């Protein structure tokens, strides 16, 4: 080989080596991010003894250059119940982790819990933080810290899943929902007395058209439906889950994306239940059929919703001894007509998270240009809040007579303006509260206690004749016997 050829060969060798070194330089672009095989690692093992469970996920570098992850760490540090193994190395915090171009690494996550220790939170959460070129990304970690029934969609599926037809939930262990649990058409979900149901953020229960929900709590053993974070700071915080929806969605509409709409969920019953801390407490859609009831409510307290306690769209509702309170929008939002009968119910709103413009109760009888009849009757009820106007009437302009029917019979109302309270078609024996006058004097609204204090004007202001409508009205929301032959107290609670 000539000297010239030798020099050329050496030059090209250096050039190739230089190019290779340049290619292997770590990418420093601030837009270069990691990708993950999941955004949430869920430990859904039902533990029967103290022990550990391990899950794994993959971190991908989709770039054509290597990346150096400056930090991988657990958000709660050494206090975390979780432990990591990053590409074979155990720990809770790692620095300068290298991932080759178009390459990946495995991260194993381990958690140890004692499901029988009642001091362990129902749900143990944390997150893994990844810092790369100034970007911060995270993966959520969720482990069920106590023994529970876990209802969730299959791995890799959309967050919708069908429950077993005619499923029954008992109170031997909590029930935890991750995603939307669907009650199929012609099926019933029964939740028995004393059962605790916990919903993860973005989760709910949807009853399809012709399906039924039966919540069978008792006075001494109510059913509780709330979020899955049970620490002190989350006891009365709205927006922790989505809703319970008695819908007119059909299976075909859900599965195939058709426009088919069914007659609606029907003949559902909720007795002795506390529903709290979601977006919408009860979302109830239209039911078609003479004499059919969408939902019967007894001795139920729905509160602390970021939207409505009740979002009712053309439904048929009978409610006895119920309280609905503390919402970011209307407490009871009755849209598109419907039939509503409220007996000894308290509607109250002292929402303090931000300014509230909506009234406690709103009634509406149309959808677009379609007018639908509404019949809403309130017997021995309270409608009150911290705004001046707590009753909203939204009737379709120039609608035919008889399409907007409502009546408050023996009720305390917080209203301003020109409501025709002297018109017996709409009002009878009304206590009209304006400003601070004629307050029902609830005991402690800051702690969601809507019982009457000893000086309330609502005491003995009801009509005893309504107690004969249904035996359930002989006692109040908490089972206290109402006096016979005397005027009962307005609202859901009888003064002790």
PAKOL-699847 format. One record per atom (N, C-alpha, C): residue in three letters; x, y, z. Coordinates in steps of 0.05 Angstrom, whole numbers, plus 5000, padded with zeros to 4 digits. Example, Ala and Ser with C-alpha at 12.3 -4.5 7.8 and 13.67 -1.06 7.14 Angstrom:
! residues 2
ala526448865156 ala524649105156 ala526449345156 ser525749555142 ser527349795143 ser525850015157 
//
This chain:
! residues 496
unk501749765000 unk500050005000 unk501850255000 unk501150434982 unk502750674980 unk502250855004 unk504051045009 unk503751235031 unk501151395028 unk500651475002 unk498251634997 unk495751485005 unk495551224996 unk493151075003 unk492951025033 unk495150985046 unk495150945075 unk494151195089 unk494951435080 unk494051685092 unk491051725088 unk490151655063 unk487251675057 unk485551495075 unk486551245078 unk485151055095 unk485051145124 unk487151255134 unk487251365161 unk485351595164 unk485251765143 unk483552005144 unk480551925146 unk479851735128 unk476951635129 unk476351495155 unk478351355166 unk477851225192 unk477351435213 unk478851645213 unk478451865233 unk475751995229 unk474952035203 unk472452165197 unk470051995207 unk470251735202 unk468151555211 unk467951545241 unk470351535254 unk470351545283 unk469251795294 unk469952025282 unk468852285291 unk465852295288 unk464852195264 unk461952195260 unk460552015281 unk461751785287 unk460651605307 unk460451735334 unk462651875341 unk462652015367 unk460552235368 unk460252375346 unk458152595345 unk455452475349 unk454952235336 unk452252115338 unk451652025366 unk453751945381 unk453351835408 unk453152055428 unk453452305421 unk453152525440 unk450252525450 unk449852595476 unk447252605488 unk445652835477 unk443152785471 unk441452995461 unk440853195484 unk440953445478 unk440553655498 unk438153825492 unk436653755471 unk434353915464 unk432253905486 unk431254135494 unk429254145514 unk426554025506 unk426153985480 unk423653865471 unk423753565470 unk426053455474 unk426453165473 unk425353045499 unk423152885496 unk421952765520 unk421952465519 unk421552345541 unk421352055543 unk418451965537 unk418151715529 unk415551595527 unk415351355546 unk412951285554 unk412551075574 unk410450875564 unk410750635573 unk408750425565 unk406050465579 unk405950625600 unk403450685614 unk403850955628 unk401551085635 unk401751335650 unk401151295679 unk400151055686 unk399450985714 unk400050695719 unk401550645740 unk402050365749 unk400150305771 unk398450105767 unk396350025786 unk396949755798 unk396949745824 unk397249495839 unk394449415848 unk393249225834 unk390549155841 unk390348885854 unk392548775863 unk392548515877 unk391048555903 unk389248365909 unk387948355935 unk389748205954 unk390948345972 unk392848225990 unk391348076012 unk392247846020 unk391047706042 unk392947686066 unk395547746062 unk397447756084 unk399347996078 unk400948056098 unk402848266094 unk404848166072 unk405248326052 unk406948236031 unk407448456010 unk408948375990 unk409748565969 unk408448485942 unk408248675925 unk407348635898 unk409048805879 unk409648695856 unk411448835837 unk410148865810 unk410349105799 unk409449165772 unk411849275756 unk411649265729 unk413849355712 unk412749535690 unk414249735682 unk413549885658 unk416149955643 unk415850065619 unk418150115601 unk418350405596 unk420850515596 unk421450785589 unk422850785562 unk421850935543 unk422850925516 unk424251195509 unk426551175495 unk427851405483 unk427451375453 unk425551535442 unk424951515413 unk426651685396 unk428651815408 unk430451995393 unk432751835380 unk433951965360 unk436151825346 unk438851885359 unk438851995383 unk441252035399 unk440751935427 unk442751855442 unk442351775469 unk441352015486 unk440051945508 unk439052145526 unk440052085554 unk440552295569 unk441452255597 unk439252365615 unk437952195630 unk435852275649 unk437252365674 unk437152625680 unk438652725702 unk437652625729 unk434952565731 unk433852475756 unk431452295751 unk431352075765 unk428951905767 unk428551855797 unk426251945807 unk425951925836 unk422951905844 unk422451795867 unk419751785878 unk419152065890 unk416752155885 unk415952425894 unk416152465924 unk415352255939 unk415452275968 unk418052175980 unk419952115964 unk422652045974 unk422751795991 unk424351816012 unk424851586029 unk422351506046 unk420351686047 unk417951616062 unk415951446045 unk416551406020 unk414751266003 unk414450976010 unk412050866007 unk411650576010 unk412550425985 unk413250565964 unk414150435939 unk417250435938 unk418250235923 unk421150215918 unk421550165888 unk423850255877 unk424350235849 unk426750055843 unk426749935820 unk429149805809 unk429349905780 unk431450075775 unk431750195749 unk434050065735 unk433349915714 unk435249775697 unk437149605714 unk436049465734 unk437649285751 unk438649395777 unk438349655782 unk439349775806 unk437049855825 unk437049765850 unk434949825869 unk435350105882 unk433050225890 unk433250485904 unk430750645901 unk430850895911 unk428551075909 unk429251325893 unk431851365887 unk432751595872 unk435151525856 unk435251615831 unk437451545812 unk438251795797 unk440751815790 unk441752055775 unk443251965750 unk443052135729 unk444552095704 unk444151815693 unk441651745689 unk441051475677 unk441051505647 unk442651345633 unk443051365604 unk441151175590 unk439851265569 unk438251095551 unk439251145523 unk440050935509 unk441150955483 unk439151045462 unk440151135439 unk438351215417 unk436450995409 unk433851065407 unk431750865400 unk431950615417 unk432450665443 unk432750445462 unk430750485485 unk430850305504 unk428950315527 unk430250185551 unk429050245574 unk429850115599 unk427350025614 unk427649815631 unk425449725647 unk425649845675 unk423349915686 unk423250005714 unk421249825728 unk422249695750 unk420549535767 unk419749695791 unk417149675798 unk416149825822 unk415049615841 unk415849645866 unk414949455887 unk413649615909 unk411549505921 unk410149625944 unk409549405964 unk409849475989 unk409149296011 unk406949426028 unk404749276031 unk402549386048 unk401449166065 unk400149246087 unk398749056104 unk395749116100 unk394348956085 unk391549016079 unk389648996103 unk390548866124 unk388948836148 unk389449056169 unk391349236163 unk391849466181 unk390049696174 unk388049746191 unk386149956185 unk387250236186 unk389750266195 unk391050526194 unk392350586167 unk392550376151 unk393650406124 unk391450536107 unk392050746091 unk390050866074 unk388850656055 unk386350706048 unk385050516029 unk386650516003 unk387550745994 unk389150765970 unk391850895977 unk393950765969 unk396750865973 unk397650985946 unk398451235945 unk399151365920 unk401951495922 unk403151515899 unk405751665897 unk406051705867 unk408351815859 unk408951845831 unk411951825827 unk412851745803 unk415651745796 unk416151985778 unk418152145786 unk418852385771 unk421252335753 unk421052415728 unk423252395709 unk424052675700 unk426652745704 unk427553015696 unk429652975674 unk429053085650 unk430753055627 unk430953325613 unk433353425611 unk433853685597 unk431953905606 unk431453905631 unk429654115642 unk426754045642 unk426053825628 unk423253735627 unk422553555651 unk420253585662 unk419353415685 unk416953255676 unk417152995676 unk414952815669 unk414452635693 unk412052515694 unk411452345717 unk409752105709 unk409951895726 unk408251655724 unk406951625751 unk404251605751 unk402751575776 unk402951285786 unk403051255812 unk403050995825 unk400550975843 unk399050755840 unk396650715856 unk396650425866 unk396550395892 unk396350125904 unk394050125924 unk392649905925 unk390349885943 unk391349775970 unk391249945990 unk392549886015 unk390949716034 unk388349696029 unk386749516046 unk385349316028 unk384549096040 unk383248886025 unk380548996014 unk380048965988 unk377749085976 unk377048935951 unk374548965941 unk373748875915 unk374449095895 unk375949025875 unk376949215856 unk375549185829 unk374249395819 unk372749385794 unk374149565774 unk375249455752 unk376749615733 unk376649495706 unk377249655685 unk377349545658 unk379749365654 unk379649185634 unk382049015628 unk384449195620 unk386749095624 unk389149245617 unk389249315588 unk389849565582 unk389949665555 unk387349735542 unk385149705557 unk382449765546 unk381650045553 unk379650155539 unk378550415547 unk377350395575 unk377050615588 unk376150615617 unk373250565620 unk372150365605 unk369350285607 unk369249985610 unk367649875628 unk367449585631 unk364749515642 unk363749285634 unk361149185643 unk361349025668 unk359649085687 unk359348915711 unk357848665703 unk358048455720 unk356448225716 unk353448295718 unk351848185700 unk348948235701 unk347848155728 unk346148325740 unk344948265766 unk347048215787 unk349148385787 unk351248375807 unk350248485833 unk351348375855 unk350648465882 unk353248525897 unk353348765909 unk355648835925 unk354948835954 unk356548695970 unk356048675999 unk358048836014 unk357648846041 unk359249026057 unk361548896071 unk362348656063 unk364648516076 unk367248656071 unk367548786047 unk369948936040 unk369049176023 unk370649396024 unk370049616006 unk370149535977 unk368649685960 unk368749655931 unk370049905919 unk372049855903 unk373550075891 unk373250065861 unk372450295849 unk371950315820 unk374150475807 unk375350365786 unk377250515770 unk376350515741 unk375350745732 unk374050755706 unk371050775709 unk369550715688 unk366650725689 unk365450445689 unk364150385712 unk362850125714 unk360050135702 unk359549965682 unk357049965667 unk355149755676 unk352649835682 unk350449645687 unk348949615661 unk348949375650 unk347849325623 unk344849345623 unk343649385600 unk340749395596 unk339549135607 unk337249155620 unk335848925631 unk337348795654 unk339348925665 unk340948825687 unk340549015711 unk341248915735 unk340949065759 unk343549045775 unk344549275785 unk346649275805 unk345349335832 unk345749155851 unk344649185878 unk346949235898 unk346849455913 unk348849515933 unk347549495960 unk348349305976 unk346949246001 unk347849426024 unk346349416046 unk346649596069 unk349549576079 unk350549816087 unk353249836099 unk355549826080 unk355049806054 unk357249776035 unk358550056030 unk361150056029 unk362750296022 unk363750265994 unk363050465977 unk363950465949 unk365750705946 unk368150665934 unk370150865930 unk370750885900 unk370751135890 unk371251175862 unk373851335858 unk375551245840 unk378051385834 unk377351625816 unk379051835816 unk378552065799 unk377951975770 unk375952105758 unk375152045731 unk373551785728 unk372351695751 unk370851445750 unk367951495757 unk366251295751 unk363451325756 unk361951065752 unk359351075756 unk357550845751 unk355550945730 unk355250795708 unk353350865687 unk351450635684 unk348850685688 unk346750485684 unk345650535656 unk345850335639 unk344850365611 unk341750365610 unk340650445587 unk337850445584 unk336550175591 unk334350185606 unk332849955616 unk334349805637 unk336649905647 unk338049795669 unk336949915695 unk337849795718 unk336849885744 unk339049885765 unk338950085782 unk340750105805 unk339050095830 unk339849915849 unk338449895874 unk340549925897 unk340350135912 unk342050185935 unk340350145960 unk340849935975 unk339149845996 unk340349896024 unk341050146030 unk341950206056 unk339750206077 unk340450206102 unk338450236124 unk339250466141 unk337450546159 unk337950766177 unk340550726193 unk340850486204 unk343150426220 unk345550336205 unk345250276179 unk347450176163 unk347250286135 unk347750546132 unk347450676105 unk349650586086 unk349250626060 unk351250586040 unk352650856036 unk355250856032 unk356851096027 unk358251076000 unk357951275984 unk359251285958 unk360851545957 unk363451525953 unk365251755955 unk367851695940 unk369751875941 unk372351835928 unk374051635943 unk376451575932 unk378151375944 unk380451485960 unk380451755965 unk382451875982 unk381051946008 unk381751806030 unk380251826055 unk381751976077 unk383952106070 unk385352266090 unk383652496099 unk384352616122 unk382752826134 unk382353056114 unk384353126098 unk384153356080 unk382153306057 unk381353056053 unk379552986031 unk376752906039 unk376152946065 unk373552846075 unk371152996062 unk371453246056 unk369253406045 unk370153576022 unk371653466003 unk372653605980 unk371253505955 unk370053695940 unk368553625916 unk370453555893 unk369253415873 unk370753365848 unk372653135848 unk372452955867 unk374352735868 unk373652495850 unk371252495839 unk370452285820 unk368352405802 unk367252255783 unk365552375764 unk362552365772 unk361152145767 unk358252155772 unk357051875773 unk354551865783 unk352751635779 unk350751715759 unk350551565737 unk348951645714 unk346851435707 unk344351495712 unk342151335703 unk341451435675 unk342351295655 unk342451405628 unk340351285609 unk340151415585 unk338651295563 unk340451195541 unk342951145549 unk344851035530 unk344350735526 unk344350645501 unk343950355495 unk346750225491 unk346749965493 unk349249815487 unk350249865459 unk348349875440 unk349049925412 unk350350205409 unk349150395423 unk350150665422 unk353050675434 unk353450535455 unk356050535468 unk358150385453 unk357450145443 unk359449965430 unk359950045401 unk357750105387 unk357950155358 unk357950445350 unk357450625369 unk357450905363 unk354950995348 unk352750845350 unk350350925336 unk348951155351 unk346951265338 unk345551485350 unk343051385365 unk342851135369 unk340551015382 unk340351115411 unk337951205419 unk337451285447 unk335151115457 unk335451005481 unk333450825492 unk331550975510 unk329750835523 unk327750965540 unk328951065567 unk331250975574 unk332551075599 unk332550855620 unk334250895639 unk334350725663 unk331650745677 unk330750535690 unk328050545702 unk327950385728 unk326150475745 unk325450335770 unk327850305789 unk329650505788 unk331950495807 unk331050605834 unk332350515855 unk331750595882 unk334350645897 unk334550865911 unk336850925929 unk335750985956 unk336350815976 unk335350846003 unk337750886022 unk337451066041 unk339351096063 unk342251086052 unk342951296038 unk345551306024 unk346751586027 unk349351596030 unk350851856029 unk352551846003 unk352152045986 unk353652065961 unk355052335962 unk357752335962 unk359152595966 unk361752605950 unk362552865945 unk365252935936 unk365852865907 unk363752865890 unk364252815861 unk363853065844 unk363553025818 unk362853245800 unk359753275798 unk358353055792 unk355453045792 unk354652815810 unk352852875829 unk352052655846 unk350352445832 unk347952535822 unk346152355808 unk345352495781 unk346152375759 unk345452475733 unk343252285722 unk340852385718 unk338652205712 unk337252305686 unk337152125666 unk336052195640 unk333152105637 unk332052165614 unk329252115608 unk328451825611 unk325951785620 unk324751525619 unk322051555604 unk321551385585 unk319051385570 unk317351145578 unk314951185585 unk313150965593 unk311251045615 unk308751005610 unk306651095629 unk307050955655 unk307051115677 unk307051005704 unk309750905713 unk311850935697 unk314450845706 unk315951065719 unk317550995740 unk319151185754 unk322051145748 unk323451355742 unk326351325737 unk327751255763 unk327151405784 unk328651375809 unk326951455833 unk327051285854 unk325851345880 unk328151385899 unk328151605913 unk330151675933 unk328951685961 unk330251545979 unk329351556007 unk331751606025 unk331451796044 unk333351836065 unk336251846055 unk336652006034 unk339252026020 unk340252306021 unk342952326026 unk344252586028 unk346352596006 unk346052785987 unk347952825965 unk349153095969 unk351853115971 unk353153365978 unk355953385966 unk356953635967 unk359653705959 unk360353605930 unk358853715911 unk359253655883 unk360353905869 unk362353875853 unk363354115838 unk361354215818 unk359554045809 unk357354125791 unk354754125805 unk353053925800 unk350453895812 unk350253655830 unk348653685851 unk347953445866 unk346053275849 unk344153405835 unk342253275818 unk342253405791 unk342853265770 unk342553355743 unk340453175730 unk338053285727 unk335653125720 unk334653225693 unk334453045673 unk333653125646 unk331252965637 unk328953095642 unk326452965634 unk325852715649 unk326652695674 unk326452445689 unk323852445705 unk323252215718 unk321052185736 unk322152105763 unk322052295783 unk323352255809 unk321352285831 unk321452105850 unk320052125876 unk322252125898 unk322252335915 unk324352355935 unk323052405962 unk323952265983 unk322852286010 unk325152316030 unk324952516047 unk326852556069 unk329752576058 unk330252736038 unk332852756027 unk334053036030 unk336653046031 unk338153306032 unk340053316009 unk340153545996 unk341853595973 unk343253855978 unk345953855979 unk347254105989 unk350054145978 unk350854395978 unk353654475975 unk354854405948 unk354054555927 unk354954495900 unk355954745886 unk357754705867 unk358854935852 unk356855055833 unk354854895823 unk352754995806 unk350054965820 unk347954915806 unk345454865819 unk345554605836 unk344254605858 unk344054365873 unk342154165859 unk339854265851 unk337954095835 unk337454245808 unk338354125786 unk338154235760 unk336254065743 unk333754155741 unk331653995727 unk331254105699 unk332153965679 unk332154055651 unk330253885634 unk329353995612 unk327853855591 unk325253735602 unk324053875621 unk321453765631 unk321853535651 unk319753385654 unk319853155673 unk317753175694 unk317752975712 unk315852965734 unk317452925760 unk317053105779 unk318653105803 unk316753145827 unk317052975847 unk315452995872 unk317452985895 unk317653205909 unk319553235931 unk318053255958 unk318453065976 unk317153066001 unk319153096024 unk318853306040 unk320653346063 unk323653336054 unk324253496034 unk326953516024 unk328253786030 unk330853786036 unk332354026040 unk334254076017 unk333954306004 unk335754385983 unk337354635993 unk339954605997 unk341454826009 unk344154855996 unk345055105995 unk347655145982 unk349155375995 unk351455316007 unk353255516019 unk356055476008 unk356155425982 unk358755375968 unk360655605972 unk363055535980 unk365055745987 unk367555735971 unk367755545952 unk370255525936 unk370655755918 unk368455865907 unk368656095889 unk365856215887 unk365656435872 unk363056565870 unk361056385855 unk358656365866 unk356556205854 unk354356385843 unk353756345818 unk351656505805 unk349056355802 unk349056095803 unk346655935798 unk344955905823 unk342355885820 unk340555845843 unk340755565853 unk339755525877 unk339755255889 unk338055065871 unk335755155863 unk333954985847 unk333355135821 unk333654985798 unk332955095772 unk331054905759 unk328855005746 unk326954845731 unk326754955703 unk326754775683 unk326854845655 unk324954645640 unk323654745619 unk321754565605 unk322254555574 unk324754575566 unk325254555537 unk328054475532 unk328454375507 unk331054295497 unk331254405469 unk332954605464 unk332954745439 unk330254875434 unk328854805412 unk326154905407 unk324054705414 unk324854485427 unk322854285434 unk321954325463 unk319354365466 unk318154425492 unk317154155504 unk317854115529 unk316953875543 unk315753945569 unk313553825576 unk312053895600 unk313753835625 unk313554015645 unk314753965671 unk312553985692 unk312653795711 unk310953795735 unk312753755758 unk313053955775 unk314853935798 unk313254035823 unk313053865843 unk311653925867 unk313353875892 unk313254075910 unk314954075933 unk313154085958 unk313353885975 unk311653865999 unk313353876024 unk312854076041 unk314354106066 unk317454116062 unk318254276043 unk321054286035 unk322354556042 unk324954566041 unk326554806045 unk328354846021 unk328355096010 unk330255165989 unk331655425998 unk334255396004 unk335555626018 unk338555616011 unk339855856012 unk342755866007 unk343756146014 unk346256196008 unk347556446015 unk347356655992 unk345856595971 unk345256805950 unk342456915955 unk341957145943 unk339357265947 unk337157115932 unk337757015908 unk335756875892 unk336456585889 unk334856405902 unk335556125902 unk333555945887 unk331756075872 unk329855925856 unk329956035827 unk330355855808 unk330455935780 unk328255815763 unk326755975749 unk324555885731 unk325355945703 unk325755745686 unk326555785658 unk324555655640 unk322455805633 unk320355695616 unk320755785587 unk320055605568 unk320255675540 unk318455905534 unk319456115520 unk317856345514 unk315256275500 unk313056385510 unk310456355498 unk309556055495 unk310555895514 unk309755615513 unk306755595519 unk305455385508 unk302655345513 unk302055305542 unk299855405552 unk299055365581 unk299155075588 unk299955015613 unk299954745623 unk302554595618 unk304554725605 unk307054585600 unk309154655621 unk308554845639 unk310454905661 unk308754915687 unk308854695702 unk307254665726 unk309054615750 unk308754775770 unk310254725795 unk308654835818 unk309154715842 unk307854815865 unk309554765890 unk309854965906 unk311054945933 unk308854955953 unk308454735967 unk306254715987 unk307454676014 unk307254886031 unk308554896057 unk311554866053 unk312855096048 unk315655096042 unk316955356051 unk319555346056 unk321155586061 unk322855626037 unk322655866025 unk324055926000 unk325656186003 unk328156175993 unk329856415992 unk329456535964 unk327756735961 unk327256855935 unk327057155937 unk327857285915 unk327557565911 unk325757615887 unk324857865883 unk323557935858 unk320557885859 unk319457835835 unk316557835831 unk315357555829 unk316357375844 unk315157105844 unk312257125855 unk310356995841 unk307457025849 unk306756845873 unk308056905896 unk307656735919 unk304756745929 unk303156935920 unk300356945928 unk298556775910 unk299756675888 unk298156515869 unk297956225879 unk295656135887 unk295355865898 unk295955635878 unk296155705852 unk296955495833 unk299855415837 unk301455605847 unk304355555850 unk305355545879 unk303955675897 unk305055705924 unk302755675944 unk303255535966 unk301355525988 unk302855506014 unk302255686033 unk303455686059 unk306455706057 unk307355926044 unk310255966040 unk311456146061 unk313756066071 unk315456246087 unk317556356067 unk317356616062 unk319056746042 unk321456866057 unk323856756051 unk326356856063 unk327657056044 unk328357286054 unk329757486038 unk332057596055 unk334357636042 unk336657726058 unk337157526080 unk337357636105 unk337857456128 unk335257396143 unk332957506134 unk330457456148 unk329357186141 unk328057066161 unk326756806159 unk328756586151 unk331156596160 unk333156386156 unk332156126169 unk332655896157 unk331855646171 unk333655586195 unk335855736197 unk337755696219 unk338755406221 unk340155326199 unk341455066200 unk343655066221 unk344154836233 unk345954826256 unk348854896249 unk349954776227 unk352754816221 unk353254756192 unk352854956175 unk353154916146 unk356054866138 unk357954976154 unk360754936148 unk361554646149 unk360054496165 unk360654206168 unk358354036157 unk356854156138 unk354654016124 unk352553896143 unk351854046164 unk349753966182 unk347354146177 unk345354036165 unk342954196157 unk340554136174 unk341054056198 unk338854026218 unk338154306228 unk335754336239 unk334854596249 unk335654646278 unk336354896284 unk336854956312 unk334155026325 unk334255066351 unk331855086367 unk330155336360 unk331355536347 unk329855786341 unk328955796312 unk329155586297 unk328555586268 unk325555636263 unk324955806244 unk322255866236 unk320955626221 unk322655436213 unk321555206199 unk320454986217 unk320955016243 unk319854816262 unk316854826263 unk315554596260 unk312654556261 unk311254706239 unk312654786218 unk311354946196 unk310254776174 unk310554506175 unk309654336154 unk306754256157 unk305754116137 unk302954026137 unk302953726143 unk301753646166 unk301753366174 unk300253186154 unk298453306138 unk296953146119 unk298752996099 unk301053116093 unk302852986074 unk304252736085 unk304252706111 unk305552466123 unk304152206115 unk301652226107 unk300051986100 unk300651896072 unk302152056056 unk302651986029 unk304351726027 unk306251696045 unk307951456045 unk308951406073 unk309051156082 unk309851106110 unk312751196116 unk314451216096 unk317151306100 unk317251586113 unk315151746109 unk315052026119 unk314452036149 unk313751816161 unk313251826190 unk315751856206 unk318051806193 unk320651866205 unk322252046187 unk324352176198 unk325952356182 unk328352216169 unk330252366158 unk332552256144 unk334152066162 unk334252126187 unk335851966206 unk334151766222 unk331651746215 unk329951546229 unk328451656253 unk328651916259 unk327152036281 unk324252046275 unk322551956293 unk319651956289 unk318552246288 unk316952296267 unk315652556265 unk313052546282 unk312452766296 unk310052766313 unk307452736296 unk305652576305 unk303152536291 unk301052736301 unk299552846283 unk297453036290 unk298453316293 unk301053366292 unk302253626294 unk303553706268 unk304153956265 unk305654036241 unk308453946243 unk309353776224 unk312153696224 unk313953926216 unk316553896221 unk318454096213 unk318854086182 unk319454316170 unk320154316142 unk322854186138 unk323254076114 unk325853966107 unk326153676115 unk328653576112 unk329153296115 unk329453206144 unk329953396162 unk330553336190 unk328453436209 unk327553276227 unk325753356249 unk327453446272 unk326753676283 unk328353786306 unk328053606330 unk330353526341 unk330353356365 unk329753526390 
//
